[in-house]
Amino acid sequence: MSDPTSVQGIFNYMAPMEHRPQYFLYTPPEGTVQHRPENVKHTMTVRDGRGAGLSLDGEGFEIVPHVSRVKDFYDNDEVREVYYPEVGELLKKHTGATRVHTFDHNQRHGDRDRYDSAGVSQPVRFAHNDYTLKSGPQRVRDLVPDDAETLLQHRFAVINVWRAIGPPIESTPLGVLDASSLQPEDFVDTDLVYEDRTGEIYSVTHRPEHRWFYFPKMHIEEAMLLKCYDSATDGRARFTAHSAFDDPDTSEGAPPRESIEARSLVFWAPEA
């Protein structure tokens, strides 16, 4: 008998490759050798995370109630002026952090016409984690250079606050991997090559033991807290891979997914 609280989802994992993988996020000069990863599809059980007792330090993610004062999440100025402070207060309250620096956001829309015309992104359909052992601390040095070396002597994290910004999400929801089901060897350092710099994320290779979760029909008064990096090495979740997927329970004619993710540096430094 099938589990009524789970669905089967198809996820793109990175296929083994000889070279260090790269994604070029601009058009490189002609003749540039590129080592773009290839994906391999795996069907995985995706459990309903509601009521599952998930936590930010345990599995690496959880869902919390949160009402925003933002009127238009596609207005970048309003997002920075209103939503960023809200995200900071939410994370301080929820984690006990002494300082939060919200530094960027992405709106996503599942409709390609809206994507092309409005400049927002589409849902990302491969298993990945946004930061690595190298790029997490580097983000602190890039964004708060004056205080970086002091802050890096204490625990810090990168947390993504993810939410719906339209109708309740049915199509292409976000699947999230239980951090405790991941092994270090599942992560592959992957370059994000920009015109002026190179960042680094983790691609993820498949392991049958991976435990995927999602929160069906997330609505605009909920927020998912997703930990993308934690400097603590005491056994709590450090990296939480994720990917959009097609929910087979999506109703016919369901609207395309609309979501926003806001990333923050979260610090527990004394008197930060």
ChimeraX commands (.cxc) that place a marker at each C-alpha (Angstrom):
marker #1 position 0.00,0.00,0.00 radius 0.5
marker #1 position 1.32,3.45,-0.91 radius 0.5
marker #1 position 2.01,6.02,1.76 radius 0.5
marker #1 position -0.73,8.73,1.53 radius 0.5
marker #1 position 1.68,11.30,3.01 radius 0.5
marker #1 position 4.30,10.94,0.26 radius 0.5
marker #1 position 4.63,11.18,-3.51 radius 0.5
marker #1 position 7.14,9.94,-6.05 radius 0.5
marker #1 position 9.29,12.67,-7.58 radius 0.5
marker #1 position 11.93,12.62,-10.30 radius 0.5
marker #1 position 15.12,14.48,-9.37 radius 0.5
marker #1 position 18.13,15.45,-11.45 radius 0.5
marker #1 position 21.35,14.40,-9.73 radius 0.5
marker #1 position 24.83,15.04,-11.08 radius 0.5
marker #1 position 26.29,12.20,-13.11 radius 0.5
marker #1 position 29.89,11.22,-12.34 radius 0.5
marker #1 position 32.38,13.18,-14.45 radius 0.5
marker #1 position 36.12,13.40,-14.88 radius 0.5
marker #1 position 36.58,17.18,-14.71 radius 0.5
marker #1 position 35.57,19.70,-12.07 radius 0.5
marker #1 position 32.03,20.78,-13.04 radius 0.5
marker #1 position 31.28,24.36,-14.09 radius 0.5
marker #1 position 28.27,26.48,-14.91 radius 0.5
marker #1 position 29.01,29.62,-16.96 radius 0.5
marker #1 position 26.54,32.35,-16.04 radius 0.5
marker #1 position 27.54,34.56,-18.94 radius 0.5
marker #1 position 28.55,33.92,-22.54 radius 0.5
marker #1 position 32.27,33.08,-22.36 radius 0.5
marker #1 position 34.76,33.92,-25.12 radius 0.5
marker #1 position 34.63,31.69,-28.17 radius 0.5
marker #1 position 36.71,28.58,-27.73 radius 0.5
marker #1 position 36.39,28.46,-23.92 radius 0.5
marker #1 position 36.40,24.86,-22.72 radius 0.5
marker #1 position 33.34,24.21,-20.55 radius 0.5
marker #1 position 32.74,21.28,-18.22 radius 0.5
marker #1 position 29.02,21.54,-17.64 radius 0.5
marker #1 position 27.64,18.70,-15.51 radius 0.5
marker #1 position 25.30,16.12,-16.94 radius 0.5
marker #1 position 22.27,15.06,-14.96 radius 0.5
marker #1 position 20.94,11.61,-14.25 radius 0.5
marker #1 position 17.31,11.19,-13.22 radius 0.5
marker #1 position 16.26,9.23,-10.14 radius 0.5
marker #1 position 12.76,8.63,-8.83 radius 0.5
marker #1 position 12.66,9.27,-5.09 radius 0.5
marker #1 position 10.01,9.17,-2.39 radius 0.5
marker #1 position 9.15,12.71,-1.25 radius 0.5
marker #1 position 7.54,12.87,2.19 radius 0.5
marker #1 position 5.10,15.49,3.42 radius 0.5
marker #1 position 7.06,17.60,5.91 radius 0.5
marker #1 position 4.01,19.00,7.68 radius 0.5
marker #1 position 3.78,17.62,11.18 radius 0.5
marker #1 position 7.04,15.67,10.77 radius 0.5
marker #1 position 8.88,17.53,13.54 radius 0.5
marker #1 position 11.56,18.87,11.22 radius 0.5
marker #1 position 14.03,21.44,12.51 radius 0.5
marker #1 position 16.67,23.78,11.17 radius 0.5
marker #1 position 19.46,22.15,13.18 radius 0.5
marker #1 position 18.16,18.59,12.82 radius 0.5
marker #1 position 17.19,18.07,9.17 radius 0.5
marker #1 position 18.32,21.52,8.04 radius 0.5
marker #1 position 14.92,23.06,7.28 radius 0.5
marker #1 position 11.49,23.75,8.72 radius 0.5
marker #1 position 8.34,25.71,7.99 radius 0.5
marker #1 position 7.12,28.57,10.17 radius 0.5
marker #1 position 4.16,30.97,10.03 radius 0.5
marker #1 position 5.13,34.43,8.83 radius 0.5
marker #1 position 3.02,37.34,7.60 radius 0.5
marker #1 position 4.82,39.96,5.51 radius 0.5
marker #1 position 3.85,43.59,4.92 radius 0.5
marker #1 position 5.16,43.43,1.33 radius 0.5
marker #1 position 2.44,44.34,-1.19 radius 0.5
marker #1 position 4.32,43.37,-4.37 radius 0.5
marker #1 position 7.07,40.76,-4.14 radius 0.5
marker #1 position 8.08,41.57,-7.74 radius 0.5
marker #1 position 9.01,45.12,-6.69 radius 0.5
marker #1 position 12.71,44.78,-5.89 radius 0.5
marker #1 position 12.89,48.09,-4.06 radius 0.5
marker #1 position 10.00,47.12,-1.79 radius 0.5
marker #1 position 11.54,43.71,-1.19 radius 0.5
marker #1 position 14.83,45.29,-0.08 radius 0.5
marker #1 position 13.22,48.04,1.99 radius 0.5
marker #1 position 10.43,46.02,3.65 radius 0.5
marker #1 position 11.14,42.31,3.31 radius 0.5
marker #1 position 14.85,42.26,4.13 radius 0.5
marker #1 position 14.28,43.73,7.62 radius 0.5
marker #1 position 11.39,41.30,8.14 radius 0.5
marker #1 position 13.63,38.38,7.22 radius 0.5
marker #1 position 16.29,39.63,9.61 radius 0.5
marker #1 position 13.83,39.85,12.51 radius 0.5
marker #1 position 12.37,36.42,11.71 radius 0.5
marker #1 position 15.80,34.79,11.72 radius 0.5
marker #1 position 16.94,36.54,14.89 radius 0.5
marker #1 position 13.79,35.49,16.70 radius 0.5
marker #1 position 13.89,31.92,15.45 radius 0.5
marker #1 position 17.61,31.20,15.83 radius 0.5
marker #1 position 18.73,33.50,18.64 radius 0.5
marker #1 position 21.29,35.09,16.31 radius 0.5
marker #1 position 22.86,38.38,17.32 radius 0.5
marker #1 position 23.18,39.77,13.81 radius 0.5
marker #1 position 21.60,39.05,10.42 radius 0.5
marker #1 position 22.68,40.46,7.06 radius 0.5
marker #1 position 20.14,39.73,4.30 radius 0.5
marker #1 position 22.03,40.22,1.08 radius 0.5
marker #1 position 20.11,39.00,-1.97 radius 0.5
marker #1 position 16.90,37.49,-3.27 radius 0.5
marker #1 position 15.47,35.74,-6.32 radius 0.5
marker #1 position 11.90,35.65,-7.53 radius 0.5
marker #1 position 10.93,32.52,-9.44 radius 0.5
marker #1 position 7.99,31.91,-11.77 radius 0.5
marker #1 position 7.16,28.65,-13.51 radius 0.5
marker #1 position 5.76,30.36,-16.62 radius 0.5
marker #1 position 8.42,30.90,-19.28 radius 0.5
marker #1 position 6.64,33.94,-20.79 radius 0.5
marker #1 position 6.65,35.69,-17.40 radius 0.5
marker #1 position 10.27,34.62,-16.93 radius 0.5
marker #1 position 11.30,36.14,-20.25 radius 0.5
marker #1 position 9.38,39.37,-19.87 radius 0.5
marker #1 position 9.92,40.18,-16.19 radius 0.5
marker #1 position 13.49,38.96,-15.71 radius 0.5
marker #1 position 12.65,36.60,-12.85 radius 0.5
marker #1 position 14.11,33.10,-12.75 radius 0.5
marker #1 position 12.53,29.73,-13.33 radius 0.5
marker #1 position 12.54,26.97,-10.69 radius 0.5
marker #1 position 15.89,25.17,-10.52 radius 0.5
marker #1 position 15.59,21.49,-11.34 radius 0.5
marker #1 position 18.78,19.86,-10.12 radius 0.5
marker #1 position 19.90,18.78,-6.65 radius 0.5
marker #1 position 22.34,21.32,-5.24 radius 0.5
marker #1 position 23.36,23.30,-2.19 radius 0.5
marker #1 position 24.03,27.02,-2.52 radius 0.5
marker #1 position 27.30,27.19,-0.53 radius 0.5
marker #1 position 30.34,25.07,0.22 radius 0.5
marker #1 position 33.01,24.86,2.91 radius 0.5
marker #1 position 34.95,27.41,0.85 radius 0.5
marker #1 position 32.24,29.74,-0.46 radius 0.5
marker #1 position 30.35,30.12,2.83 radius 0.5
marker #1 position 33.19,31.97,4.63 radius 0.5
marker #1 position 34.10,33.77,1.42 radius 0.5
marker #1 position 30.62,35.28,1.31 radius 0.5
marker #1 position 31.25,36.81,4.74 radius 0.5
marker #1 position 34.53,38.30,3.51 radius 0.5
marker #1 position 32.82,39.67,0.41 radius 0.5
marker #1 position 29.80,41.21,2.14 radius 0.5
marker #1 position 31.05,42.39,5.55 radius 0.5
marker #1 position 34.77,42.85,4.92 radius 0.5
marker #1 position 35.43,45.21,7.84 radius 0.5
marker #1 position 34.15,42.72,10.44 radius 0.5
marker #1 position 34.75,39.46,8.59 radius 0.5
marker #1 position 37.76,38.07,10.43 radius 0.5
marker #1 position 36.18,38.77,13.82 radius 0.5
marker #1 position 32.83,37.29,12.79 radius 0.5
marker #1 position 34.48,34.19,11.32 radius 0.5
marker #1 position 35.92,33.32,14.73 radius 0.5
marker #1 position 32.37,32.50,15.87 radius 0.5
marker #1 position 29.54,30.37,14.55 radius 0.5
marker #1 position 27.70,31.69,11.50 radius 0.5
marker #1 position 25.29,30.29,8.93 radius 0.5
marker #1 position 23.74,31.09,5.57 radius 0.5
marker #1 position 19.97,30.63,5.71 radius 0.5
marker #1 position 17.52,30.91,2.83 radius 0.5
marker #1 position 13.99,32.10,3.65 radius 0.5
marker #1 position 11.73,30.63,0.94 radius 0.5
marker #1 position 8.05,31.41,0.44 radius 0.5
marker #1 position 5.15,31.49,-2.00 radius 0.5
marker #1 position 4.32,34.92,-3.45 radius 0.5
marker #1 position 1.22,33.97,-5.43 radius 0.5
marker #1 position -1.43,31.27,-5.11 radius 0.5
marker #1 position -0.67,28.25,-2.88 radius 0.5
marker #1 position 2.09,26.28,-4.58 radius 0.5
marker #1 position 1.01,23.14,-6.41 radius 0.5
marker #1 position 3.30,22.92,-9.45 radius 0.5
marker #1 position 7.08,22.49,-9.18 radius 0.5
marker #1 position 7.26,22.67,-5.37 radius 0.5
marker #1 position 10.64,22.73,-3.67 radius 0.5
marker #1 position 11.95,19.36,-2.56 radius 0.5
marker #1 position 14.50,19.44,0.27 radius 0.5
marker #1 position 16.96,16.76,1.32 radius 0.5
marker #1 position 17.20,15.79,4.98 radius 0.5
marker #1 position 20.74,16.85,5.87 radius 0.5
marker #1 position 21.17,13.79,8.10 radius 0.5
marker #1 position 20.72,11.52,5.06 radius 0.5
marker #1 position 23.57,13.19,3.18 radius 0.5
marker #1 position 27.19,12.07,3.30 radius 0.5
marker #1 position 30.22,14.30,2.57 radius 0.5
marker #1 position 31.03,12.27,-0.54 radius 0.5
marker #1 position 27.59,13.14,-2.00 radius 0.5
marker #1 position 28.72,16.74,-2.52 radius 0.5
marker #1 position 30.77,17.80,-5.54 radius 0.5
marker #1 position 32.44,21.24,-5.67 radius 0.5
marker #1 position 31.00,23.04,-8.68 radius 0.5
marker #1 position 32.10,26.41,-10.08 radius 0.5
marker #1 position 29.66,29.18,-10.93 radius 0.5
marker #1 position 31.65,31.25,-13.40 radius 0.5
marker #1 position 30.60,34.89,-13.72 radius 0.5
marker #1 position 32.27,37.46,-15.94 radius 0.5
marker #1 position 34.03,39.07,-12.96 radius 0.5
marker #1 position 34.29,36.28,-10.38 radius 0.5
marker #1 position 33.88,32.57,-9.73 radius 0.5
marker #1 position 31.58,31.27,-7.03 radius 0.5
marker #1 position 31.15,27.73,-5.77 radius 0.5
marker #1 position 28.17,25.51,-4.98 radius 0.5
marker #1 position 27.73,21.83,-4.29 radius 0.5
marker #1 position 26.21,19.58,-6.91 radius 0.5
marker #1 position 24.83,16.36,-5.44 radius 0.5
marker #1 position 25.32,12.77,-6.54 radius 0.5
marker #1 position 22.68,10.13,-5.95 radius 0.5
marker #1 position 22.41,7.93,-2.90 radius 0.5
marker #1 position 19.37,5.62,-2.44 radius 0.5
marker #1 position 19.22,6.51,1.26 radius 0.5
marker #1 position 18.51,10.18,0.59 radius 0.5
marker #1 position 15.33,11.33,2.33 radius 0.5
marker #1 position 13.40,14.03,0.44 radius 0.5
marker #1 position 10.65,16.21,1.93 radius 0.5
marker #1 position 8.33,18.97,0.72 radius 0.5
marker #1 position 5.54,21.11,2.11 radius 0.5
marker #1 position 2.44,20.69,-0.08 radius 0.5
marker #1 position 0.48,23.79,-1.06 radius 0.5
marker #1 position 2.71,26.29,0.71 radius 0.5
marker #1 position 0.91,29.62,0.94 radius 0.5
marker #1 position 1.98,33.22,1.27 radius 0.5
marker #1 position 1.73,33.33,5.08 radius 0.5
marker #1 position 4.30,30.55,5.53 radius 0.5
marker #1 position 8.08,30.64,5.24 radius 0.5
marker #1 position 10.51,27.77,4.85 radius 0.5
marker #1 position 13.84,28.26,6.59 radius 0.5
marker #1 position 16.52,26.40,4.67 radius 0.5
marker #1 position 20.08,26.16,5.95 radius 0.5
marker #1 position 22.66,26.33,3.15 radius 0.5
marker #1 position 25.76,26.55,5.33 radius 0.5
marker #1 position 26.62,26.27,9.02 radius 0.5
marker #1 position 30.13,26.65,10.40 radius 0.5
marker #1 position 29.28,24.54,13.48 radius 0.5
marker #1 position 30.78,21.04,13.50 radius 0.5
marker #1 position 28.94,19.70,16.54 radius 0.5
marker #1 position 26.57,17.37,14.67 radius 0.5
marker #1 position 23.83,19.81,13.68 radius 0.5
marker #1 position 22.78,20.13,10.03 radius 0.5
marker #1 position 25.32,22.05,7.94 radius 0.5
marker #1 position 24.21,21.76,4.29 radius 0.5
marker #1 position 20.70,21.12,2.96 radius 0.5
marker #1 position 20.44,20.24,-0.72 radius 0.5
marker #1 position 17.26,21.05,-2.61 radius 0.5
marker #1 position 15.59,21.02,-6.03 radius 0.5
marker #1 position 12.26,21.77,-7.68 radius 0.5
marker #1 position 10.34,18.70,-8.83 radius 0.5
marker #1 position 7.04,17.83,-10.49 radius 0.5
marker #1 position 4.45,16.80,-7.92 radius 0.5
marker #1 position 2.30,14.04,-9.47 radius 0.5
marker #1 position -0.61,15.23,-7.31 radius 0.5
marker #1 position -0.66,18.63,-9.02 radius 0.5
marker #1 position -4.21,19.35,-10.16 radius 0.5
marker #1 position -4.94,19.96,-13.83 radius 0.5
marker #1 position -4.75,23.65,-14.61 radius 0.5
marker #1 position -2.82,24.51,-11.43 radius 0.5
marker #1 position -1.14,27.92,-11.69 radius 0.5
marker #1 position 2.64,28.06,-12.20 radius 0.5
marker #1 position 4.75,28.32,-9.09 radius 0.5
marker #1 position 5.58,31.81,-7.85 radius 0.5
marker #1 position 8.15,32.04,-5.05 radius 0.5
marker #1 position 10.87,34.19,-3.56 radius 0.5
marker #1 position 14.02,33.20,-1.72 radius 0.5
marker #1 position 16.00,35.64,0.39 radius 0.5
marker #1 position 19.48,34.69,1.60 radius 0.5
marker #1 position 21.01,35.91,4.83 radius 0.5
marker #1 position 24.25,35.66,6.73 radius 0.5
marker #1 position 23.35,34.76,10.31 radius 0.5
marker #1 position 25.85,35.39,13.10 radius 0.5
marker #1 position 26.07,34.34,16.75 radius 0.5
marker #1 position 29.16,36.44,17.52 radius 0.5
marker #1 position 29.06,38.11,20.97 radius 0.5
marker #1 position 27.96,41.76,20.70 radius 0.5
marker #1 position 27.86,41.46,16.90 radius 0.5
marker link #1:1,2 radius 0.2
marker link #1:2,3 radius 0.2
marker link #1:3,4 radius 0.2
marker link #1:4,5 radius 0.2
marker link #1:5,6 radius 0.2
marker link #1:6,7 radius 0.2
marker link #1:7,8 radius 0.2
marker link #1:8,9 radius 0.2
marker link #1:9,10 radius 0.2
marker link #1:10,11 radius 0.2
marker link #1:11,12 radius 0.2
marker link #1:12,13 radius 0.2
marker link #1:13,14 radius 0.2
marker link #1:14,15 radius 0.2
marker link #1:15,16 radius 0.2
marker link #1:16,17 radius 0.2
marker link #1:17,18 radius 0.2
marker link #1:18,19 radius 0.2
marker link #1:19,20 radius 0.2
marker link #1:20,21 radius 0.2
marker link #1:21,22 radius 0.2
marker link #1:22,23 radius 0.2
marker link #1:23,24 radius 0.2
marker link #1:24,25 radius 0.2
marker link #1:25,26 radius 0.2
marker link #1:26,27 radius 0.2
marker link #1:27,28 radius 0.2
marker link #1:28,29 radius 0.2
marker link #1:29,30 radius 0.2
marker link #1:30,31 radius 0.2
marker link #1:31,32 radius 0.2
marker link #1:32,33 radius 0.2
marker link #1:33,34 radius 0.2
marker link #1:34,35 radius 0.2
marker link #1:35,36 radius 0.2
marker link #1:36,37 radius 0.2
marker link #1:37,38 radius 0.2
marker link #1:38,39 radius 0.2
marker link #1:39,40 radius 0.2
marker link #1:40,41 radius 0.2
marker link #1:41,42 radius 0.2
marker link #1:42,43 radius 0.2
marker link #1:43,44 radius 0.2
marker link #1:44,45 radius 0.2
marker link #1:45,46 radius 0.2
marker link #1:46,47 radius 0.2
marker link #1:47,48 radius 0.2
marker link #1:48,49 radius 0.2
marker link #1:49,50 radius 0.2
marker link #1:50,51 radius 0.2
marker link #1:51,52 radius 0.2
marker link #1:52,53 radius 0.2
marker link #1:53,54 radius 0.2
marker link #1:54,55 radius 0.2
marker link #1:55,56 radius 0.2
marker link #1:56,57 radius 0.2
marker link #1:57,58 radius 0.2
marker link #1:58,59 radius 0.2
marker link #1:59,60 radius 0.2
marker link #1:60,61 radius 0.2
marker link #1:61,62 radius 0.2
marker link #1:62,63 radius 0.2
marker link #1:63,64 radius 0.2
marker link #1:64,65 radius 0.2
marker link #1:65,66 radius 0.2
marker link #1:66,67 radius 0.2
marker link #1:67,68 radius 0.2
marker link #1:68,69 radius 0.2
marker link #1:69,70 radius 0.2
marker link #1:70,71 radius 0.2
marker link #1:71,72 radius 0.2
marker link #1:72,73 radius 0.2
marker link #1:73,74 radius 0.2
marker link #1:74,75 radius 0.2
marker link #1:75,76 radius 0.2
marker link #1:76,77 radius 0.2
marker link #1:77,78 radius 0.2
marker link #1:78,79 radius 0.2
marker link #1:79,80 radius 0.2
marker link #1:80,81 radius 0.2
marker link #1:81,82 radius 0.2
marker link #1:82,83 radius 0.2
marker link #1:83,84 radius 0.2
marker link #1:84,85 radius 0.2
marker link #1:85,86 radius 0.2
marker link #1:86,87 radius 0.2
marker link #1:87,88 radius 0.2
marker link #1:88,89 radius 0.2
marker link #1:89,90 radius 0.2
marker link #1:90,91 radius 0.2
marker link #1:91,92 radius 0.2
marker link #1:92,93 radius 0.2
marker link #1:93,94 radius 0.2
marker link #1:94,95 radius 0.2
marker link #1:95,96 radius 0.2
marker link #1:96,97 radius 0.2
marker link #1:97,98 radius 0.2
marker link #1:98,99 radius 0.2
marker link #1:99,100 radius 0.2
marker link #1:100,101 radius 0.2
marker link #1:101,102 radius 0.2
marker link #1:102,103 radius 0.2
marker link #1:103,104 radius 0.2
marker link #1:104,105 radius 0.2
marker link #1:105,106 radius 0.2
marker link #1:106,107 radius 0.2
marker link #1:107,108 radius 0.2
marker link #1:108,109 radius 0.2
marker link #1:109,110 radius 0.2
marker link #1:110,111 radius 0.2
marker link #1:111,112 radius 0.2
marker link #1:112,113 radius 0.2
marker link #1:113,114 radius 0.2
marker link #1:114,115 radius 0.2
marker link #1:115,116 radius 0.2
marker link #1:116,117 radius 0.2
marker link #1:117,118 radius 0.2
marker link #1:118,119 radius 0.2
marker link #1:119,120 radius 0.2
marker link #1:120,121 radius 0.2
marker link #1:121,122 radius 0.2
marker link #1:122,123 radius 0.2
marker link #1:123,124 radius 0.2
marker link #1:124,125 radius 0.2
marker link #1:125,126 radius 0.2
marker link #1:126,127 radius 0.2
marker link #1:127,128 radius 0.2
marker link #1:128,129 radius 0.2
marker link #1:129,130 radius 0.2
marker link #1:130,131 radius 0.2
marker link #1:131,132 radius 0.2
marker link #1:132,133 radius 0.2
marker link #1:133,134 radius 0.2
marker link #1:134,135 radius 0.2
marker link #1:135,136 radius 0.2
marker link #1:136,137 radius 0.2
marker link #1:137,138 radius 0.2
marker link #1:138,139 radius 0.2
marker link #1:139,140 radius 0.2
marker link #1:140,141 radius 0.2
marker link #1:141,142 radius 0.2
marker link #1:142,143 radius 0.2
marker link #1:143,144 radius 0.2
marker link #1:144,145 radius 0.2
marker link #1:145,146 radius 0.2
marker link #1:146,147 radius 0.2
marker link #1:147,148 radius 0.2
marker link #1:148,149 radius 0.2
marker link #1:149,150 radius 0.2
marker link #1:150,151 radius 0.2
marker link #1:151,152 radius 0.2
marker link #1:152,153 radius 0.2
marker link #1:153,154 radius 0.2
marker link #1:154,155 radius 0.2
marker link #1:155,156 radius 0.2
marker link #1:156,157 radius 0.2
marker link #1:157,158 radius 0.2
marker link #1:158,159 radius 0.2
marker link #1:159,160 radius 0.2
marker link #1:160,161 radius 0.2
marker link #1:161,162 radius 0.2
marker link #1:162,163 radius 0.2
marker link #1:163,164 radius 0.2
marker link #1:164,165 radius 0.2
marker link #1:165,166 radius 0.2
marker link #1:166,167 radius 0.2
marker link #1:167,168 radius 0.2
marker link #1:168,169 radius 0.2
marker link #1:169,170 radius 0.2
marker link #1:170,171 radius 0.2
marker link #1:171,172 radius 0.2
marker link #1:172,173 radius 0.2
marker link #1:173,174 radius 0.2
marker link #1:174,175 radius 0.2
marker link #1:175,176 radius 0.2
marker link #1:176,177 radius 0.2
marker link #1:177,178 radius 0.2
marker link #1:178,179 radius 0.2
marker link #1:179,180 radius 0.2
marker link #1:180,181 radius 0.2
marker link #1:181,182 radius 0.2
marker link #1:182,183 radius 0.2
marker link #1:183,184 radius 0.2
marker link #1:184,185 radius 0.2
marker link #1:185,186 radius 0.2
marker link #1:186,187 radius 0.2
marker link #1:187,188 radius 0.2
marker link #1:188,189 radius 0.2
marker link #1:189,190 radius 0.2
marker link #1:190,191 radius 0.2
marker link #1:191,192 radius 0.2
marker link #1:192,193 radius 0.2
marker link #1:193,194 radius 0.2
marker link #1:194,195 radius 0.2
marker link #1:195,196 radius 0.2
marker link #1:196,197 radius 0.2
marker link #1:197,198 radius 0.2
marker link #1:198,199 radius 0.2
marker link #1:199,200 radius 0.2
marker link #1:200,201 radius 0.2
marker link #1:201,202 radius 0.2
marker link #1:202,203 radius 0.2
marker link #1:203,204 radius 0.2
marker link #1:204,205 radius 0.2
marker link #1:205,206 radius 0.2
marker link #1:206,207 radius 0.2
marker link #1:207,208 radius 0.2
marker link #1:208,209 radius 0.2
marker link #1:209,210 radius 0.2
marker link #1:210,211 radius 0.2
marker link #1:211,212 radius 0.2
marker link #1:212,213 radius 0.2
marker link #1:213,214 radius 0.2
marker link #1:214,215 radius 0.2
marker link #1:215,216 radius 0.2
marker link #1:216,217 radius 0.2
marker link #1:217,218 radius 0.2
marker link #1:218,219 radius 0.2
marker link #1:219,220 radius 0.2
marker link #1:220,221 radius 0.2
marker link #1:221,222 radius 0.2
marker link #1:222,223 radius 0.2
marker link #1:223,224 radius 0.2
marker link #1:224,225 radius 0.2
marker link #1:225,226 radius 0.2
marker link #1:226,227 radius 0.2
marker link #1:227,228 radius 0.2
marker link #1:228,229 radius 0.2
marker link #1:229,230 radius 0.2
marker link #1:230,231 radius 0.2
marker link #1:231,232 radius 0.2
marker link #1:232,233 radius 0.2
marker link #1:233,234 radius 0.2
marker link #1:234,235 radius 0.2
marker link #1:235,236 radius 0.2
marker link #1:236,237 radius 0.2
marker link #1:237,238 radius 0.2
marker link #1:238,239 radius 0.2
marker link #1:239,240 radius 0.2
marker link #1:240,241 radius 0.2
marker link #1:241,242 radius 0.2
marker link #1:242,243 radius 0.2
marker link #1:243,244 radius 0.2
marker link #1:244,245 radius 0.2
marker link #1:245,246 radius 0.2
marker link #1:246,247 radius 0.2
marker link #1:247,248 radius 0.2
marker link #1:248,249 radius 0.2
marker link #1:249,250 radius 0.2
marker link #1:250,251 radius 0.2
marker link #1:251,252 radius 0.2
marker link #1:252,253 radius 0.2
marker link #1:253,254 radius 0.2
marker link #1:254,255 radius 0.2
marker link #1:255,256 radius 0.2
marker link #1:256,257 radius 0.2
marker link #1:257,258 radius 0.2
marker link #1:258,259 radius 0.2
marker link #1:259,260 radius 0.2
marker link #1:260,261 radius 0.2
marker link #1:261,262 radius 0.2
marker link #1:262,263 radius 0.2
marker link #1:263,264 radius 0.2
marker link #1:264,265 radius 0.2
marker link #1:265,266 radius 0.2
marker link #1:266,267 radius 0.2
marker link #1:267,268 radius 0.2
marker link #1:268,269 radius 0.2
marker link #1:269,270 radius 0.2
marker link #1:270,271 radius 0.2
marker link #1:271,272 radius 0.2
view
